[in-house]
Structures are given as structure tokens and as C-alpha cells.
Amino acid sequence: MSHDRATGAVEQDTGGAAGRTLPPAVRVEGLWKRFGGQIAVSGIDLTLPAGRFIGLVGPNGAGKTTTLSMITGLLRPDQGRVEIAGHDVWRDPVAVKSRIGVLPEGLRLFERLSGRELLAYTGRLRGMPGAEVDKRATQLLDVLDLAGAQHKLVVDYSTGMRKKIGLAAALLHNPEVLFLDEPFEGVDPVSAQTIRGVLERYTASGATVVFSSHVMELVESLCDWVAVMAAGRVRAQGTLAEVCGDAASLQEAFLELVGANGRDIHGPSLEWLGGGNGATGDTGTDGGER
Ligand SMILES: Nc1ncnc2c1ncn2[C@@H]1O[C@H](COP(=O)(O)OP(=O)(O)OP(=O)(O)O)[C@@H](O)[C@H]1O
């Protein structure tokens, strides 16, 4: 495989195993999205290989959520194509949706169902046999440490519990590709470890995880493939080693790629900030006590 960090061009390793050539988990060509005058995603190309743990990183407003929404069929692109496991997302939505699991940002759940009922309902929507749904739900609730809360209403779940039940719902039908938007945000370290264990087990079986995150250390420790976005464009994509290049860490490579390295954080604009310099910054003559 060859790779160009600057343009993000990648000659694809197709993930072929034992003479079998797998299509990439995700292939994106010329994808655009505008919101009024704002270009959120600017004609990107992405090829994400199957069977990898893939991190999509970028600063706030880079276009990660918009991209993931278009890839998973939640938001219609203005232009461009998306294929998942060789199926066109917009021409063949049923084939695609049966193959993917999605944990979107700001996940909306059925709040008046219990965690177990939510999984039962998700299984029925997916057309799965009830006994199989029951078996998998019990295992997922157990592994994700939600067994004790399975009969509690989702509305009463904490942020971390909501992420975990959302993940269980996304995994229930054993998808080929799992998309997670900020899965670790608002999650405590114990729950994060649990989620991480489940995802590692899932990818070890040959499935693909694509997740967005701002936490470079996390991406560096979990992912073997990374795509970096900034200002609606893909700045680099490839294996972790390729994207890092000569940089000491993904964090350093990231700052360089998004053009934030050496940015002056000691400029004059916040000179009023910090203790001991006067509460109001009022330099007028009427400064006495009232
Ligand atoms: N529904 C919308 N209407 C208008 N503008 C939008 C909408 N959704 C996203 N945008 C804009 O598109 C750009 C990309 O947003 P997006 O949410 O995809 O970024 P992101 O990389 O996920 O950011 P973050 O890391 O902060 O979640 C931003 O400038 C955002 O303001």
C-alpha cells in the first residue's frame, strides 16, 4: 500500500485474506455537504479497510459528524457516493443498514422503555428471532455491566449507561461495520474500559469499527488506521504509523496536519484573565470602594 499524507491519497490494501479480496468497509468518493453558506464537507474521498479499528479525528467543526451521518445514511449528501462493504448507501439502503451498527452523536433513545425492552424492540425492528434477541441481550447487558439496571427506564440512565445501552443496541444484530460518534464522551474510566474491551473483542473477529474522537491518546492506543479531517477536508488517512510519520505522537502529527502547531496561545487577547489582576479590569479613575 502506498500513501500520501498531504493529500490523503491511499492506494488501498483491500484487506484480502487467504486469497479472498474483501471490498473496503467504507468507500467515499467526492462527498459534499453544505448548510446554507457553510461548507461542512468539501468533496472528500476516503477508503477505510475492512477488519480495522479506525479513528476519525479532527478539531471541532471539522466535519466528522456530518461525514459519519452521510456515510451511515442519516443525512443525504449534496454530491458524492458512499459504499459500505460494496453496497451503495443511498441506492441500496436495506442491504447497507442490515450490515451496519450506529451509535450517533446525541443519541435519541426510547426513554420510556427499560434497557432490556429497548434491546428487545431493536431486535424486532431488525427482524431477529425473539429467542436469539433474548440470548444476545442477556449477554450484552452482562458484559456491559448493565444487568443490574436492565429493568430501569432509559430516561433514568446516566450518560455512560446511555452510551452502553446504545452500543448494545448497535451490536445486537452483529453488524459488519460499527460506527460510533464520540463513544467515550462523558463515560467514566471503568465504563470506558468495558466499552473498549467489547470493541476489541468485536474487531478481533474481523469486524470493522469506525469511531470519531478528540482524544488522541485514546485513538493512538485503540486504532490501527486513522483519518484526519480539518475544515471539511481529509488531511491524511492511513495506518497509524503512516499518519504519524516522523512525529513523536499522534497528537503532534495531528497538530501539524490541522495547522495548529506553534499557534500563539499567549497573545494579548486574554490579558484580563487570571487572579490578582483586578476583578473587573476597570482602569478608570472611579476605582474606590463603594
Ligand atoms: N445542521 C446543521 N446546520 C448548519 N450547520 C451545520 C449543521 N451541522 C453541522 N454544521 C456545520 O458544519 C460544520 C461541521 O460540523 P460537524 O458537526 O460535522 O463537525 P465535527 O467535526 O463533528 O465537530 P465536533 O468535533 O465539534 O463535534 C460546522 O461548521 C458546523 O457548524
PDBQT file of the ligand as one rigid body, heavy atoms in Angstrom, charges set to zero:
ROOT
HETATM    1  N1  LIG A 301     -27.458  21.074  10.777  1.00  0.00    +0.000 N 
HETATM    2  C1  LIG A 301     -26.512  21.992  10.570  1.00  0.00    +0.000 A 
HETATM    3  N2  LIG A 301     -26.842  23.234  10.167  1.00  0.00    +0.000 NA
HETATM    4  C2  LIG A 301     -25.893  24.182   9.927  1.00  0.00    +0.000 A 
HETATM    5  N3  LIG A 301     -24.579  23.960  10.055  1.00  0.00    +0.000 NA
HETATM    6  C3  LIG A 301     -24.185  22.741  10.457  1.00  0.00    +0.000 A 
HETATM    7  C4  LIG A 301     -25.131  21.699  10.736  1.00  0.00    +0.000 A 
HETATM    8  N4  LIG A 301     -24.429  20.578  11.110  1.00  0.00    +0.000 NA
HETATM    9  C5  LIG A 301     -23.130  20.934  11.061  1.00  0.00    +0.000 A 
HETATM   10  N5  LIG A 301     -22.989  22.192  10.674  1.00  0.00    +0.000 N 
HETATM   11  C6  LIG A 301     -21.712  22.908  10.476  1.00  0.00    +0.000 C 
HETATM   12  O1  LIG A 301     -20.872  22.091   9.695  1.00  0.00    +0.000 OA
HETATM   13  C7  LIG A 301     -19.533  22.116  10.185  1.00  0.00    +0.000 C 
HETATM   14  C8  LIG A 301     -19.078  20.705  10.546  1.00  0.00    +0.000 C 
HETATM   15  O2  LIG A 301     -19.820  20.274  11.687  1.00  0.00    +0.000 OA
HETATM   16  P1  LIG A 301     -19.658  18.814  12.296  1.00  0.00    +0.000 P 
HETATM   17  O3  LIG A 301     -20.665  18.703  13.399  1.00  0.00    +0.000 OA
HETATM   18  O4  LIG A 301     -19.732  17.815  11.208  1.00  0.00    +0.000 OA
HETATM   19  O5  LIG A 301     -18.185  18.874  12.873  1.00  0.00    +0.000 OA
HETATM   20  P2  LIG A 301     -17.442  17.868  13.872  1.00  0.00    +0.000 P 
HETATM   21  O6  LIG A 301     -16.102  17.602  13.290  1.00  0.00    +0.000 OA
HETATM   22  O7  LIG A 301     -18.296  16.700  14.164  1.00  0.00    +0.000 OA
HETATM   23  O8  LIG A 301     -17.305  18.813  15.155  1.00  0.00    +0.000 OA
HETATM   24  P3  LIG A 301     -17.214  18.443  16.736  1.00  0.00    +0.000 P 
HETATM   25  O9  LIG A 301     -15.902  17.778  16.932  1.00  0.00    +0.000 OA
HETATM   26  O10 LIG A 301     -17.262  19.797  17.375  1.00  0.00    +0.000 OA
HETATM   27  O11 LIG A 301     -18.397  17.591  17.067  1.00  0.00    +0.000 OA
HETATM   28  C9  LIG A 301     -19.529  23.088  11.360  1.00  0.00    +0.000 C 
HETATM   29  O12 LIG A 301     -19.124  24.349  10.891  1.00  0.00    +0.000 OA
HETATM   30  C10 LIG A 301     -20.976  23.127  11.793  1.00  0.00    +0.000 C 
HETATM   31  O13 LIG A 301     -21.304  24.387  12.351  1.00  0.00    +0.000 OA
ENDROOT
TORSDOF 0
